[in-house]
Each structure stands twice: as structure tokens, then as C-alpha cells.
Amino acid sequence: MGGQVDPKWIVNKINEVPTGTIDGVNAVFTLSQSPANTAELEVYLDGLFEDDYSFNPSTNEITLNTAPALGQQIKAVYRPSA
């Protein structure tokens, strides 16, 4: 069944814009909830998958290695912990 998506992943995922200032200087953004599995956290910058970041589960903070420029958009997709 390669290529099929687990229906629980579709139903239970959060698609959010993390809080934080996008100004070309700030690189830290905070999720509203904790991901159930940090390995499943997906970060997108202007709709493109971004893998150049770190995540701190204690604070729910995403730190991008390069601060997004003014006008860019960041989005996080994940399943929240119970």
C-alpha cells in the first residue's frame, strides 16, 4: 500500500502559522501546541518544505537556521499530543 496516507494523520493534523515576527532578523517561532511526534513535524517556508531548522520540545519553539525575510510565510504541520 505504498503511497497511501494514514487517515488519522489527515484528520488529526494541525496546519498553523507559528507565532513570531518575520522581519529578516528573527528566526524563532512558537507552536501553539506540542507535536505528538517531533519527527513528524513539517515546516514550510513560502509553501516549500524546510528542513534547515531545530525544534525545542520543552518550549515548542522552531528555530530556523536562516531568518525568513520580510513578507515570507512560515507554516507548521503536525499532529498534536493528546
N, C-alpha and C positions, 0 to 999 in steps of 0.2 A: 504494500500500500504506500509506496514511496510518493512523496509529493502532496499527501493529504495532510490537512491541518487538524489538530485535535480540536473538536468543537468547544471544549471547555476553555481553551486559550482564546478563542474568538469572543465568547460570551463574557468572560470574566476579566478581560484586559482593560486597562486604563490607558487612555490616549490623552496626555496632558501637556500643557506648556508649563514647565517648571518656573518657579519664581526666581527672579534675578534680573539685574539690569544688563541689557545688551547695548554696550557702548564702545566696544573695541578694546576695553581695558579689563572688565570683569569677566572671569572665566568660571565662576562658581554659581551653580543653580540648584535649587532645592525642590525635591519632590514633595507632594502633599501627603503621600503615604509610603510605607516601606514595601519594596518589592518582595514577593514570596520567595523568589529565587533570583539573586542578583545576576546570575549567569544568563538569565532570560531578559534582562533589561536591555532595551534597544533605544539608542539615542540618534536623533536625526537633526541635521542642520540644513535648513532650506530644502527639506524633503529628501536629502541624501543621507544614507546610513553613515554614522560617525562612530569610529571605534578608537579614536585617539583621546580617551578620557579615563578618569578613575572615578570610583564610586565609594563613598564612605557610608556604610550601612548604619553607623551609630547616629549620623546626622541627616541621612537621606540626601546628601549633597553629591552632585555630579560636578567634577572639576574637569573642564576641557583643557587640553594642553595648549590650545590656541584660543584666545578670547574671540567670540564672534563679533563681527563688525556691526556697526550701527545699521539697522534695517534688516539684518539676518533674523531668521526664526529658528528656535530650538523646540524640539518636541521629544517627549519620552513616552515609550510604550512598554507596559509591564503588567503582570498580574499582581494585585496587592496581596499582602499577607492577610491571614484571616483575622 
